[in-house]
Amino acid sequence: MSCSPRAEFEAYQRAAETLHALIRGERFASNSAASRRQRAEVRLKRVAAVLGAVGNPQRRYPVVHITGTSGKGSTAAAIAAVLSAAGYRVGLRTSPYLQVATEKLQIGPSLIDAHSFAEMAARVLGVAGRQIRLGGAELPFSYAEAWSVLGYWWFAERTVDIAVVEVGAGGRLDATNVIDPIASVITSVGLDHLVTLGPSITDIAWHKAGIIKPGSTAIVGDLPAEALSVIAEEAKRASVDLIQAHASHGSRPDVPPVGQGFRARNADVAGAVASVLIQRGFRISEAAIANGLRSARLPGRLERMPGTIEPAVWIDGAHNEDKIAALTLEAAGHFGAGALPVIVVGMLSSKDSSGILARLGGAASTIIATEPSVIGKESVAADALAEAVAASGFAGAVYAEPTPDAAVRLAEDVARRDGADVLVTGSMYLAGQVRRRWFPDRDVVLQRNSWPGVNEESGLGPLRPVRRLVCDKADSKGDETADQQESADVDELVVR
């Protein structure tokens, strides 16, 4: 049965609201580490139990499991793009989404359709409700648990050849960690989520090392020595090979370098994963690797908004010091020798603002502080963030504008006067909110594409009209075949 775009989008909204209602927010973060860990372990068992109740769909296809402080989403997208270029039907799960919930799951180039999303959410919650009642659990079913089951189940029903799954945060106790992957990938280890994963690099590395399982191959990016030591010990215990991607750089001479800075590092890791998959029997040519690495992208990663000229508006979801450092280095190549950009920044209260602002100060002509809006999490107030910018020693003008859209329009006015560009950063949630001005949520959902209406070659022109949307499950699957087709609750994150 076909349905109207309005009905399709309303079905999406109802399902998204139902899942969002499972988020209980940051009040758990003040609980003891032992209590958080106990809850996480209970939830991992429940995810496994719910999956078991529906036939363990996560065992029907091989999985590449990816974690990392920075670069995990982009690397996941790159690996999926390489596999798609090689002709495989690839499921990709990323976390968090930028604008709409359906961005978390896709097959090939297409996001999960609204009807399937709504149906799968209802089925998952129905099975979970029965399981929890049978077990007499007092702990409510969570957002992260629901997404873990939903993604694995949907991939199985869509008969993917392989899935690439990004963790929500951490790894060892993340709700996705109920699988036996063929490749366990750790892109980087840095200081983030300190309350729940830290406080030290070795603590964070312990969490990330938890995705390494017997039978897999571990692939890591360029890691601090203390993190590498922890991860190497985990690999040894699991009796798996450990491959350092940066050490194998250049081992595939037919594949040209892709970008520089963090893009090159992510491409190195993705290329190393491709090499491991080839050893595992996947047929991946050098051309597929090169084409996949060139075509891979995720929204909100130093992304220029279409049609923005004088000033150009760029958004990037960098939200920790490592990401900001990589962003400012990469941005230098985009902005060239011209005026430094006007930066719009917003942050969650859980982040270390001092390190981020110190990095941003040297890359901005003007800074405008704003406030992203996030379900279950607190943002730094715009006035307080502006004061922190001034206290950091930043010499340029500082403004506070709580509303993100108004903050960007103010930035455009200042940038137009000064001959500069605009850069919005500091939070994935802020990037998503701002991006809606150019890519409305409804269009992203209905067109099943994070760049609705944009010519992928130029990034600016219109696309041909989108195909008719359908509500029938079988028709929807047919569409995907023709196309080749954060985030966990804070309560899910625990310290060692």
Buried (B, 14 or more C-beta within 10 A) or exposed (E): EEBEBEBBBBBBBBBBEBBEEBBBBBEBBEEEEEEBBBBBEBBBEBBBBBBEBBEBBBEBBBBBBBBBBBBBBBBBBBBBBBBBBBEBBBBBBBBBBBBBBBBBBBBBBBBBBBBBBBBBBEBBBEBBEEBBEEEEBEEEBBBBBBBBBBBBBBBBBBEBBBBBBBBBBBBBBBBBBBBBBBBBBBBBBBBBBBBBBBEBBBBBBBBBBBBBBEEBBBBBBBBBEEBBEBBBBBBEEBEBEBBBBBEBBEEBEEBEEBBEBBBBBBBBBBBBBBBBBBEEEBEBBEEBBBBBBBBBBBBBBBBBBBEBEEBBBBBBBBBBBBBBBBBBBBBEEEBEEEBBBBBBBBBBEBBEBEBBBBBBBEBBBBBBBBBBEBEBBEBBBBEBBBBBBBEBEBEBBBBBBBBBEEBBBBBBEBBEEBEBBBBBBBBBBBBBBBBBEBBBBBBBBBBBBBBBBBEEEEEEEEEEEBEEBBBEBEBBBEBBBEBBBBBBBBBBBBBB
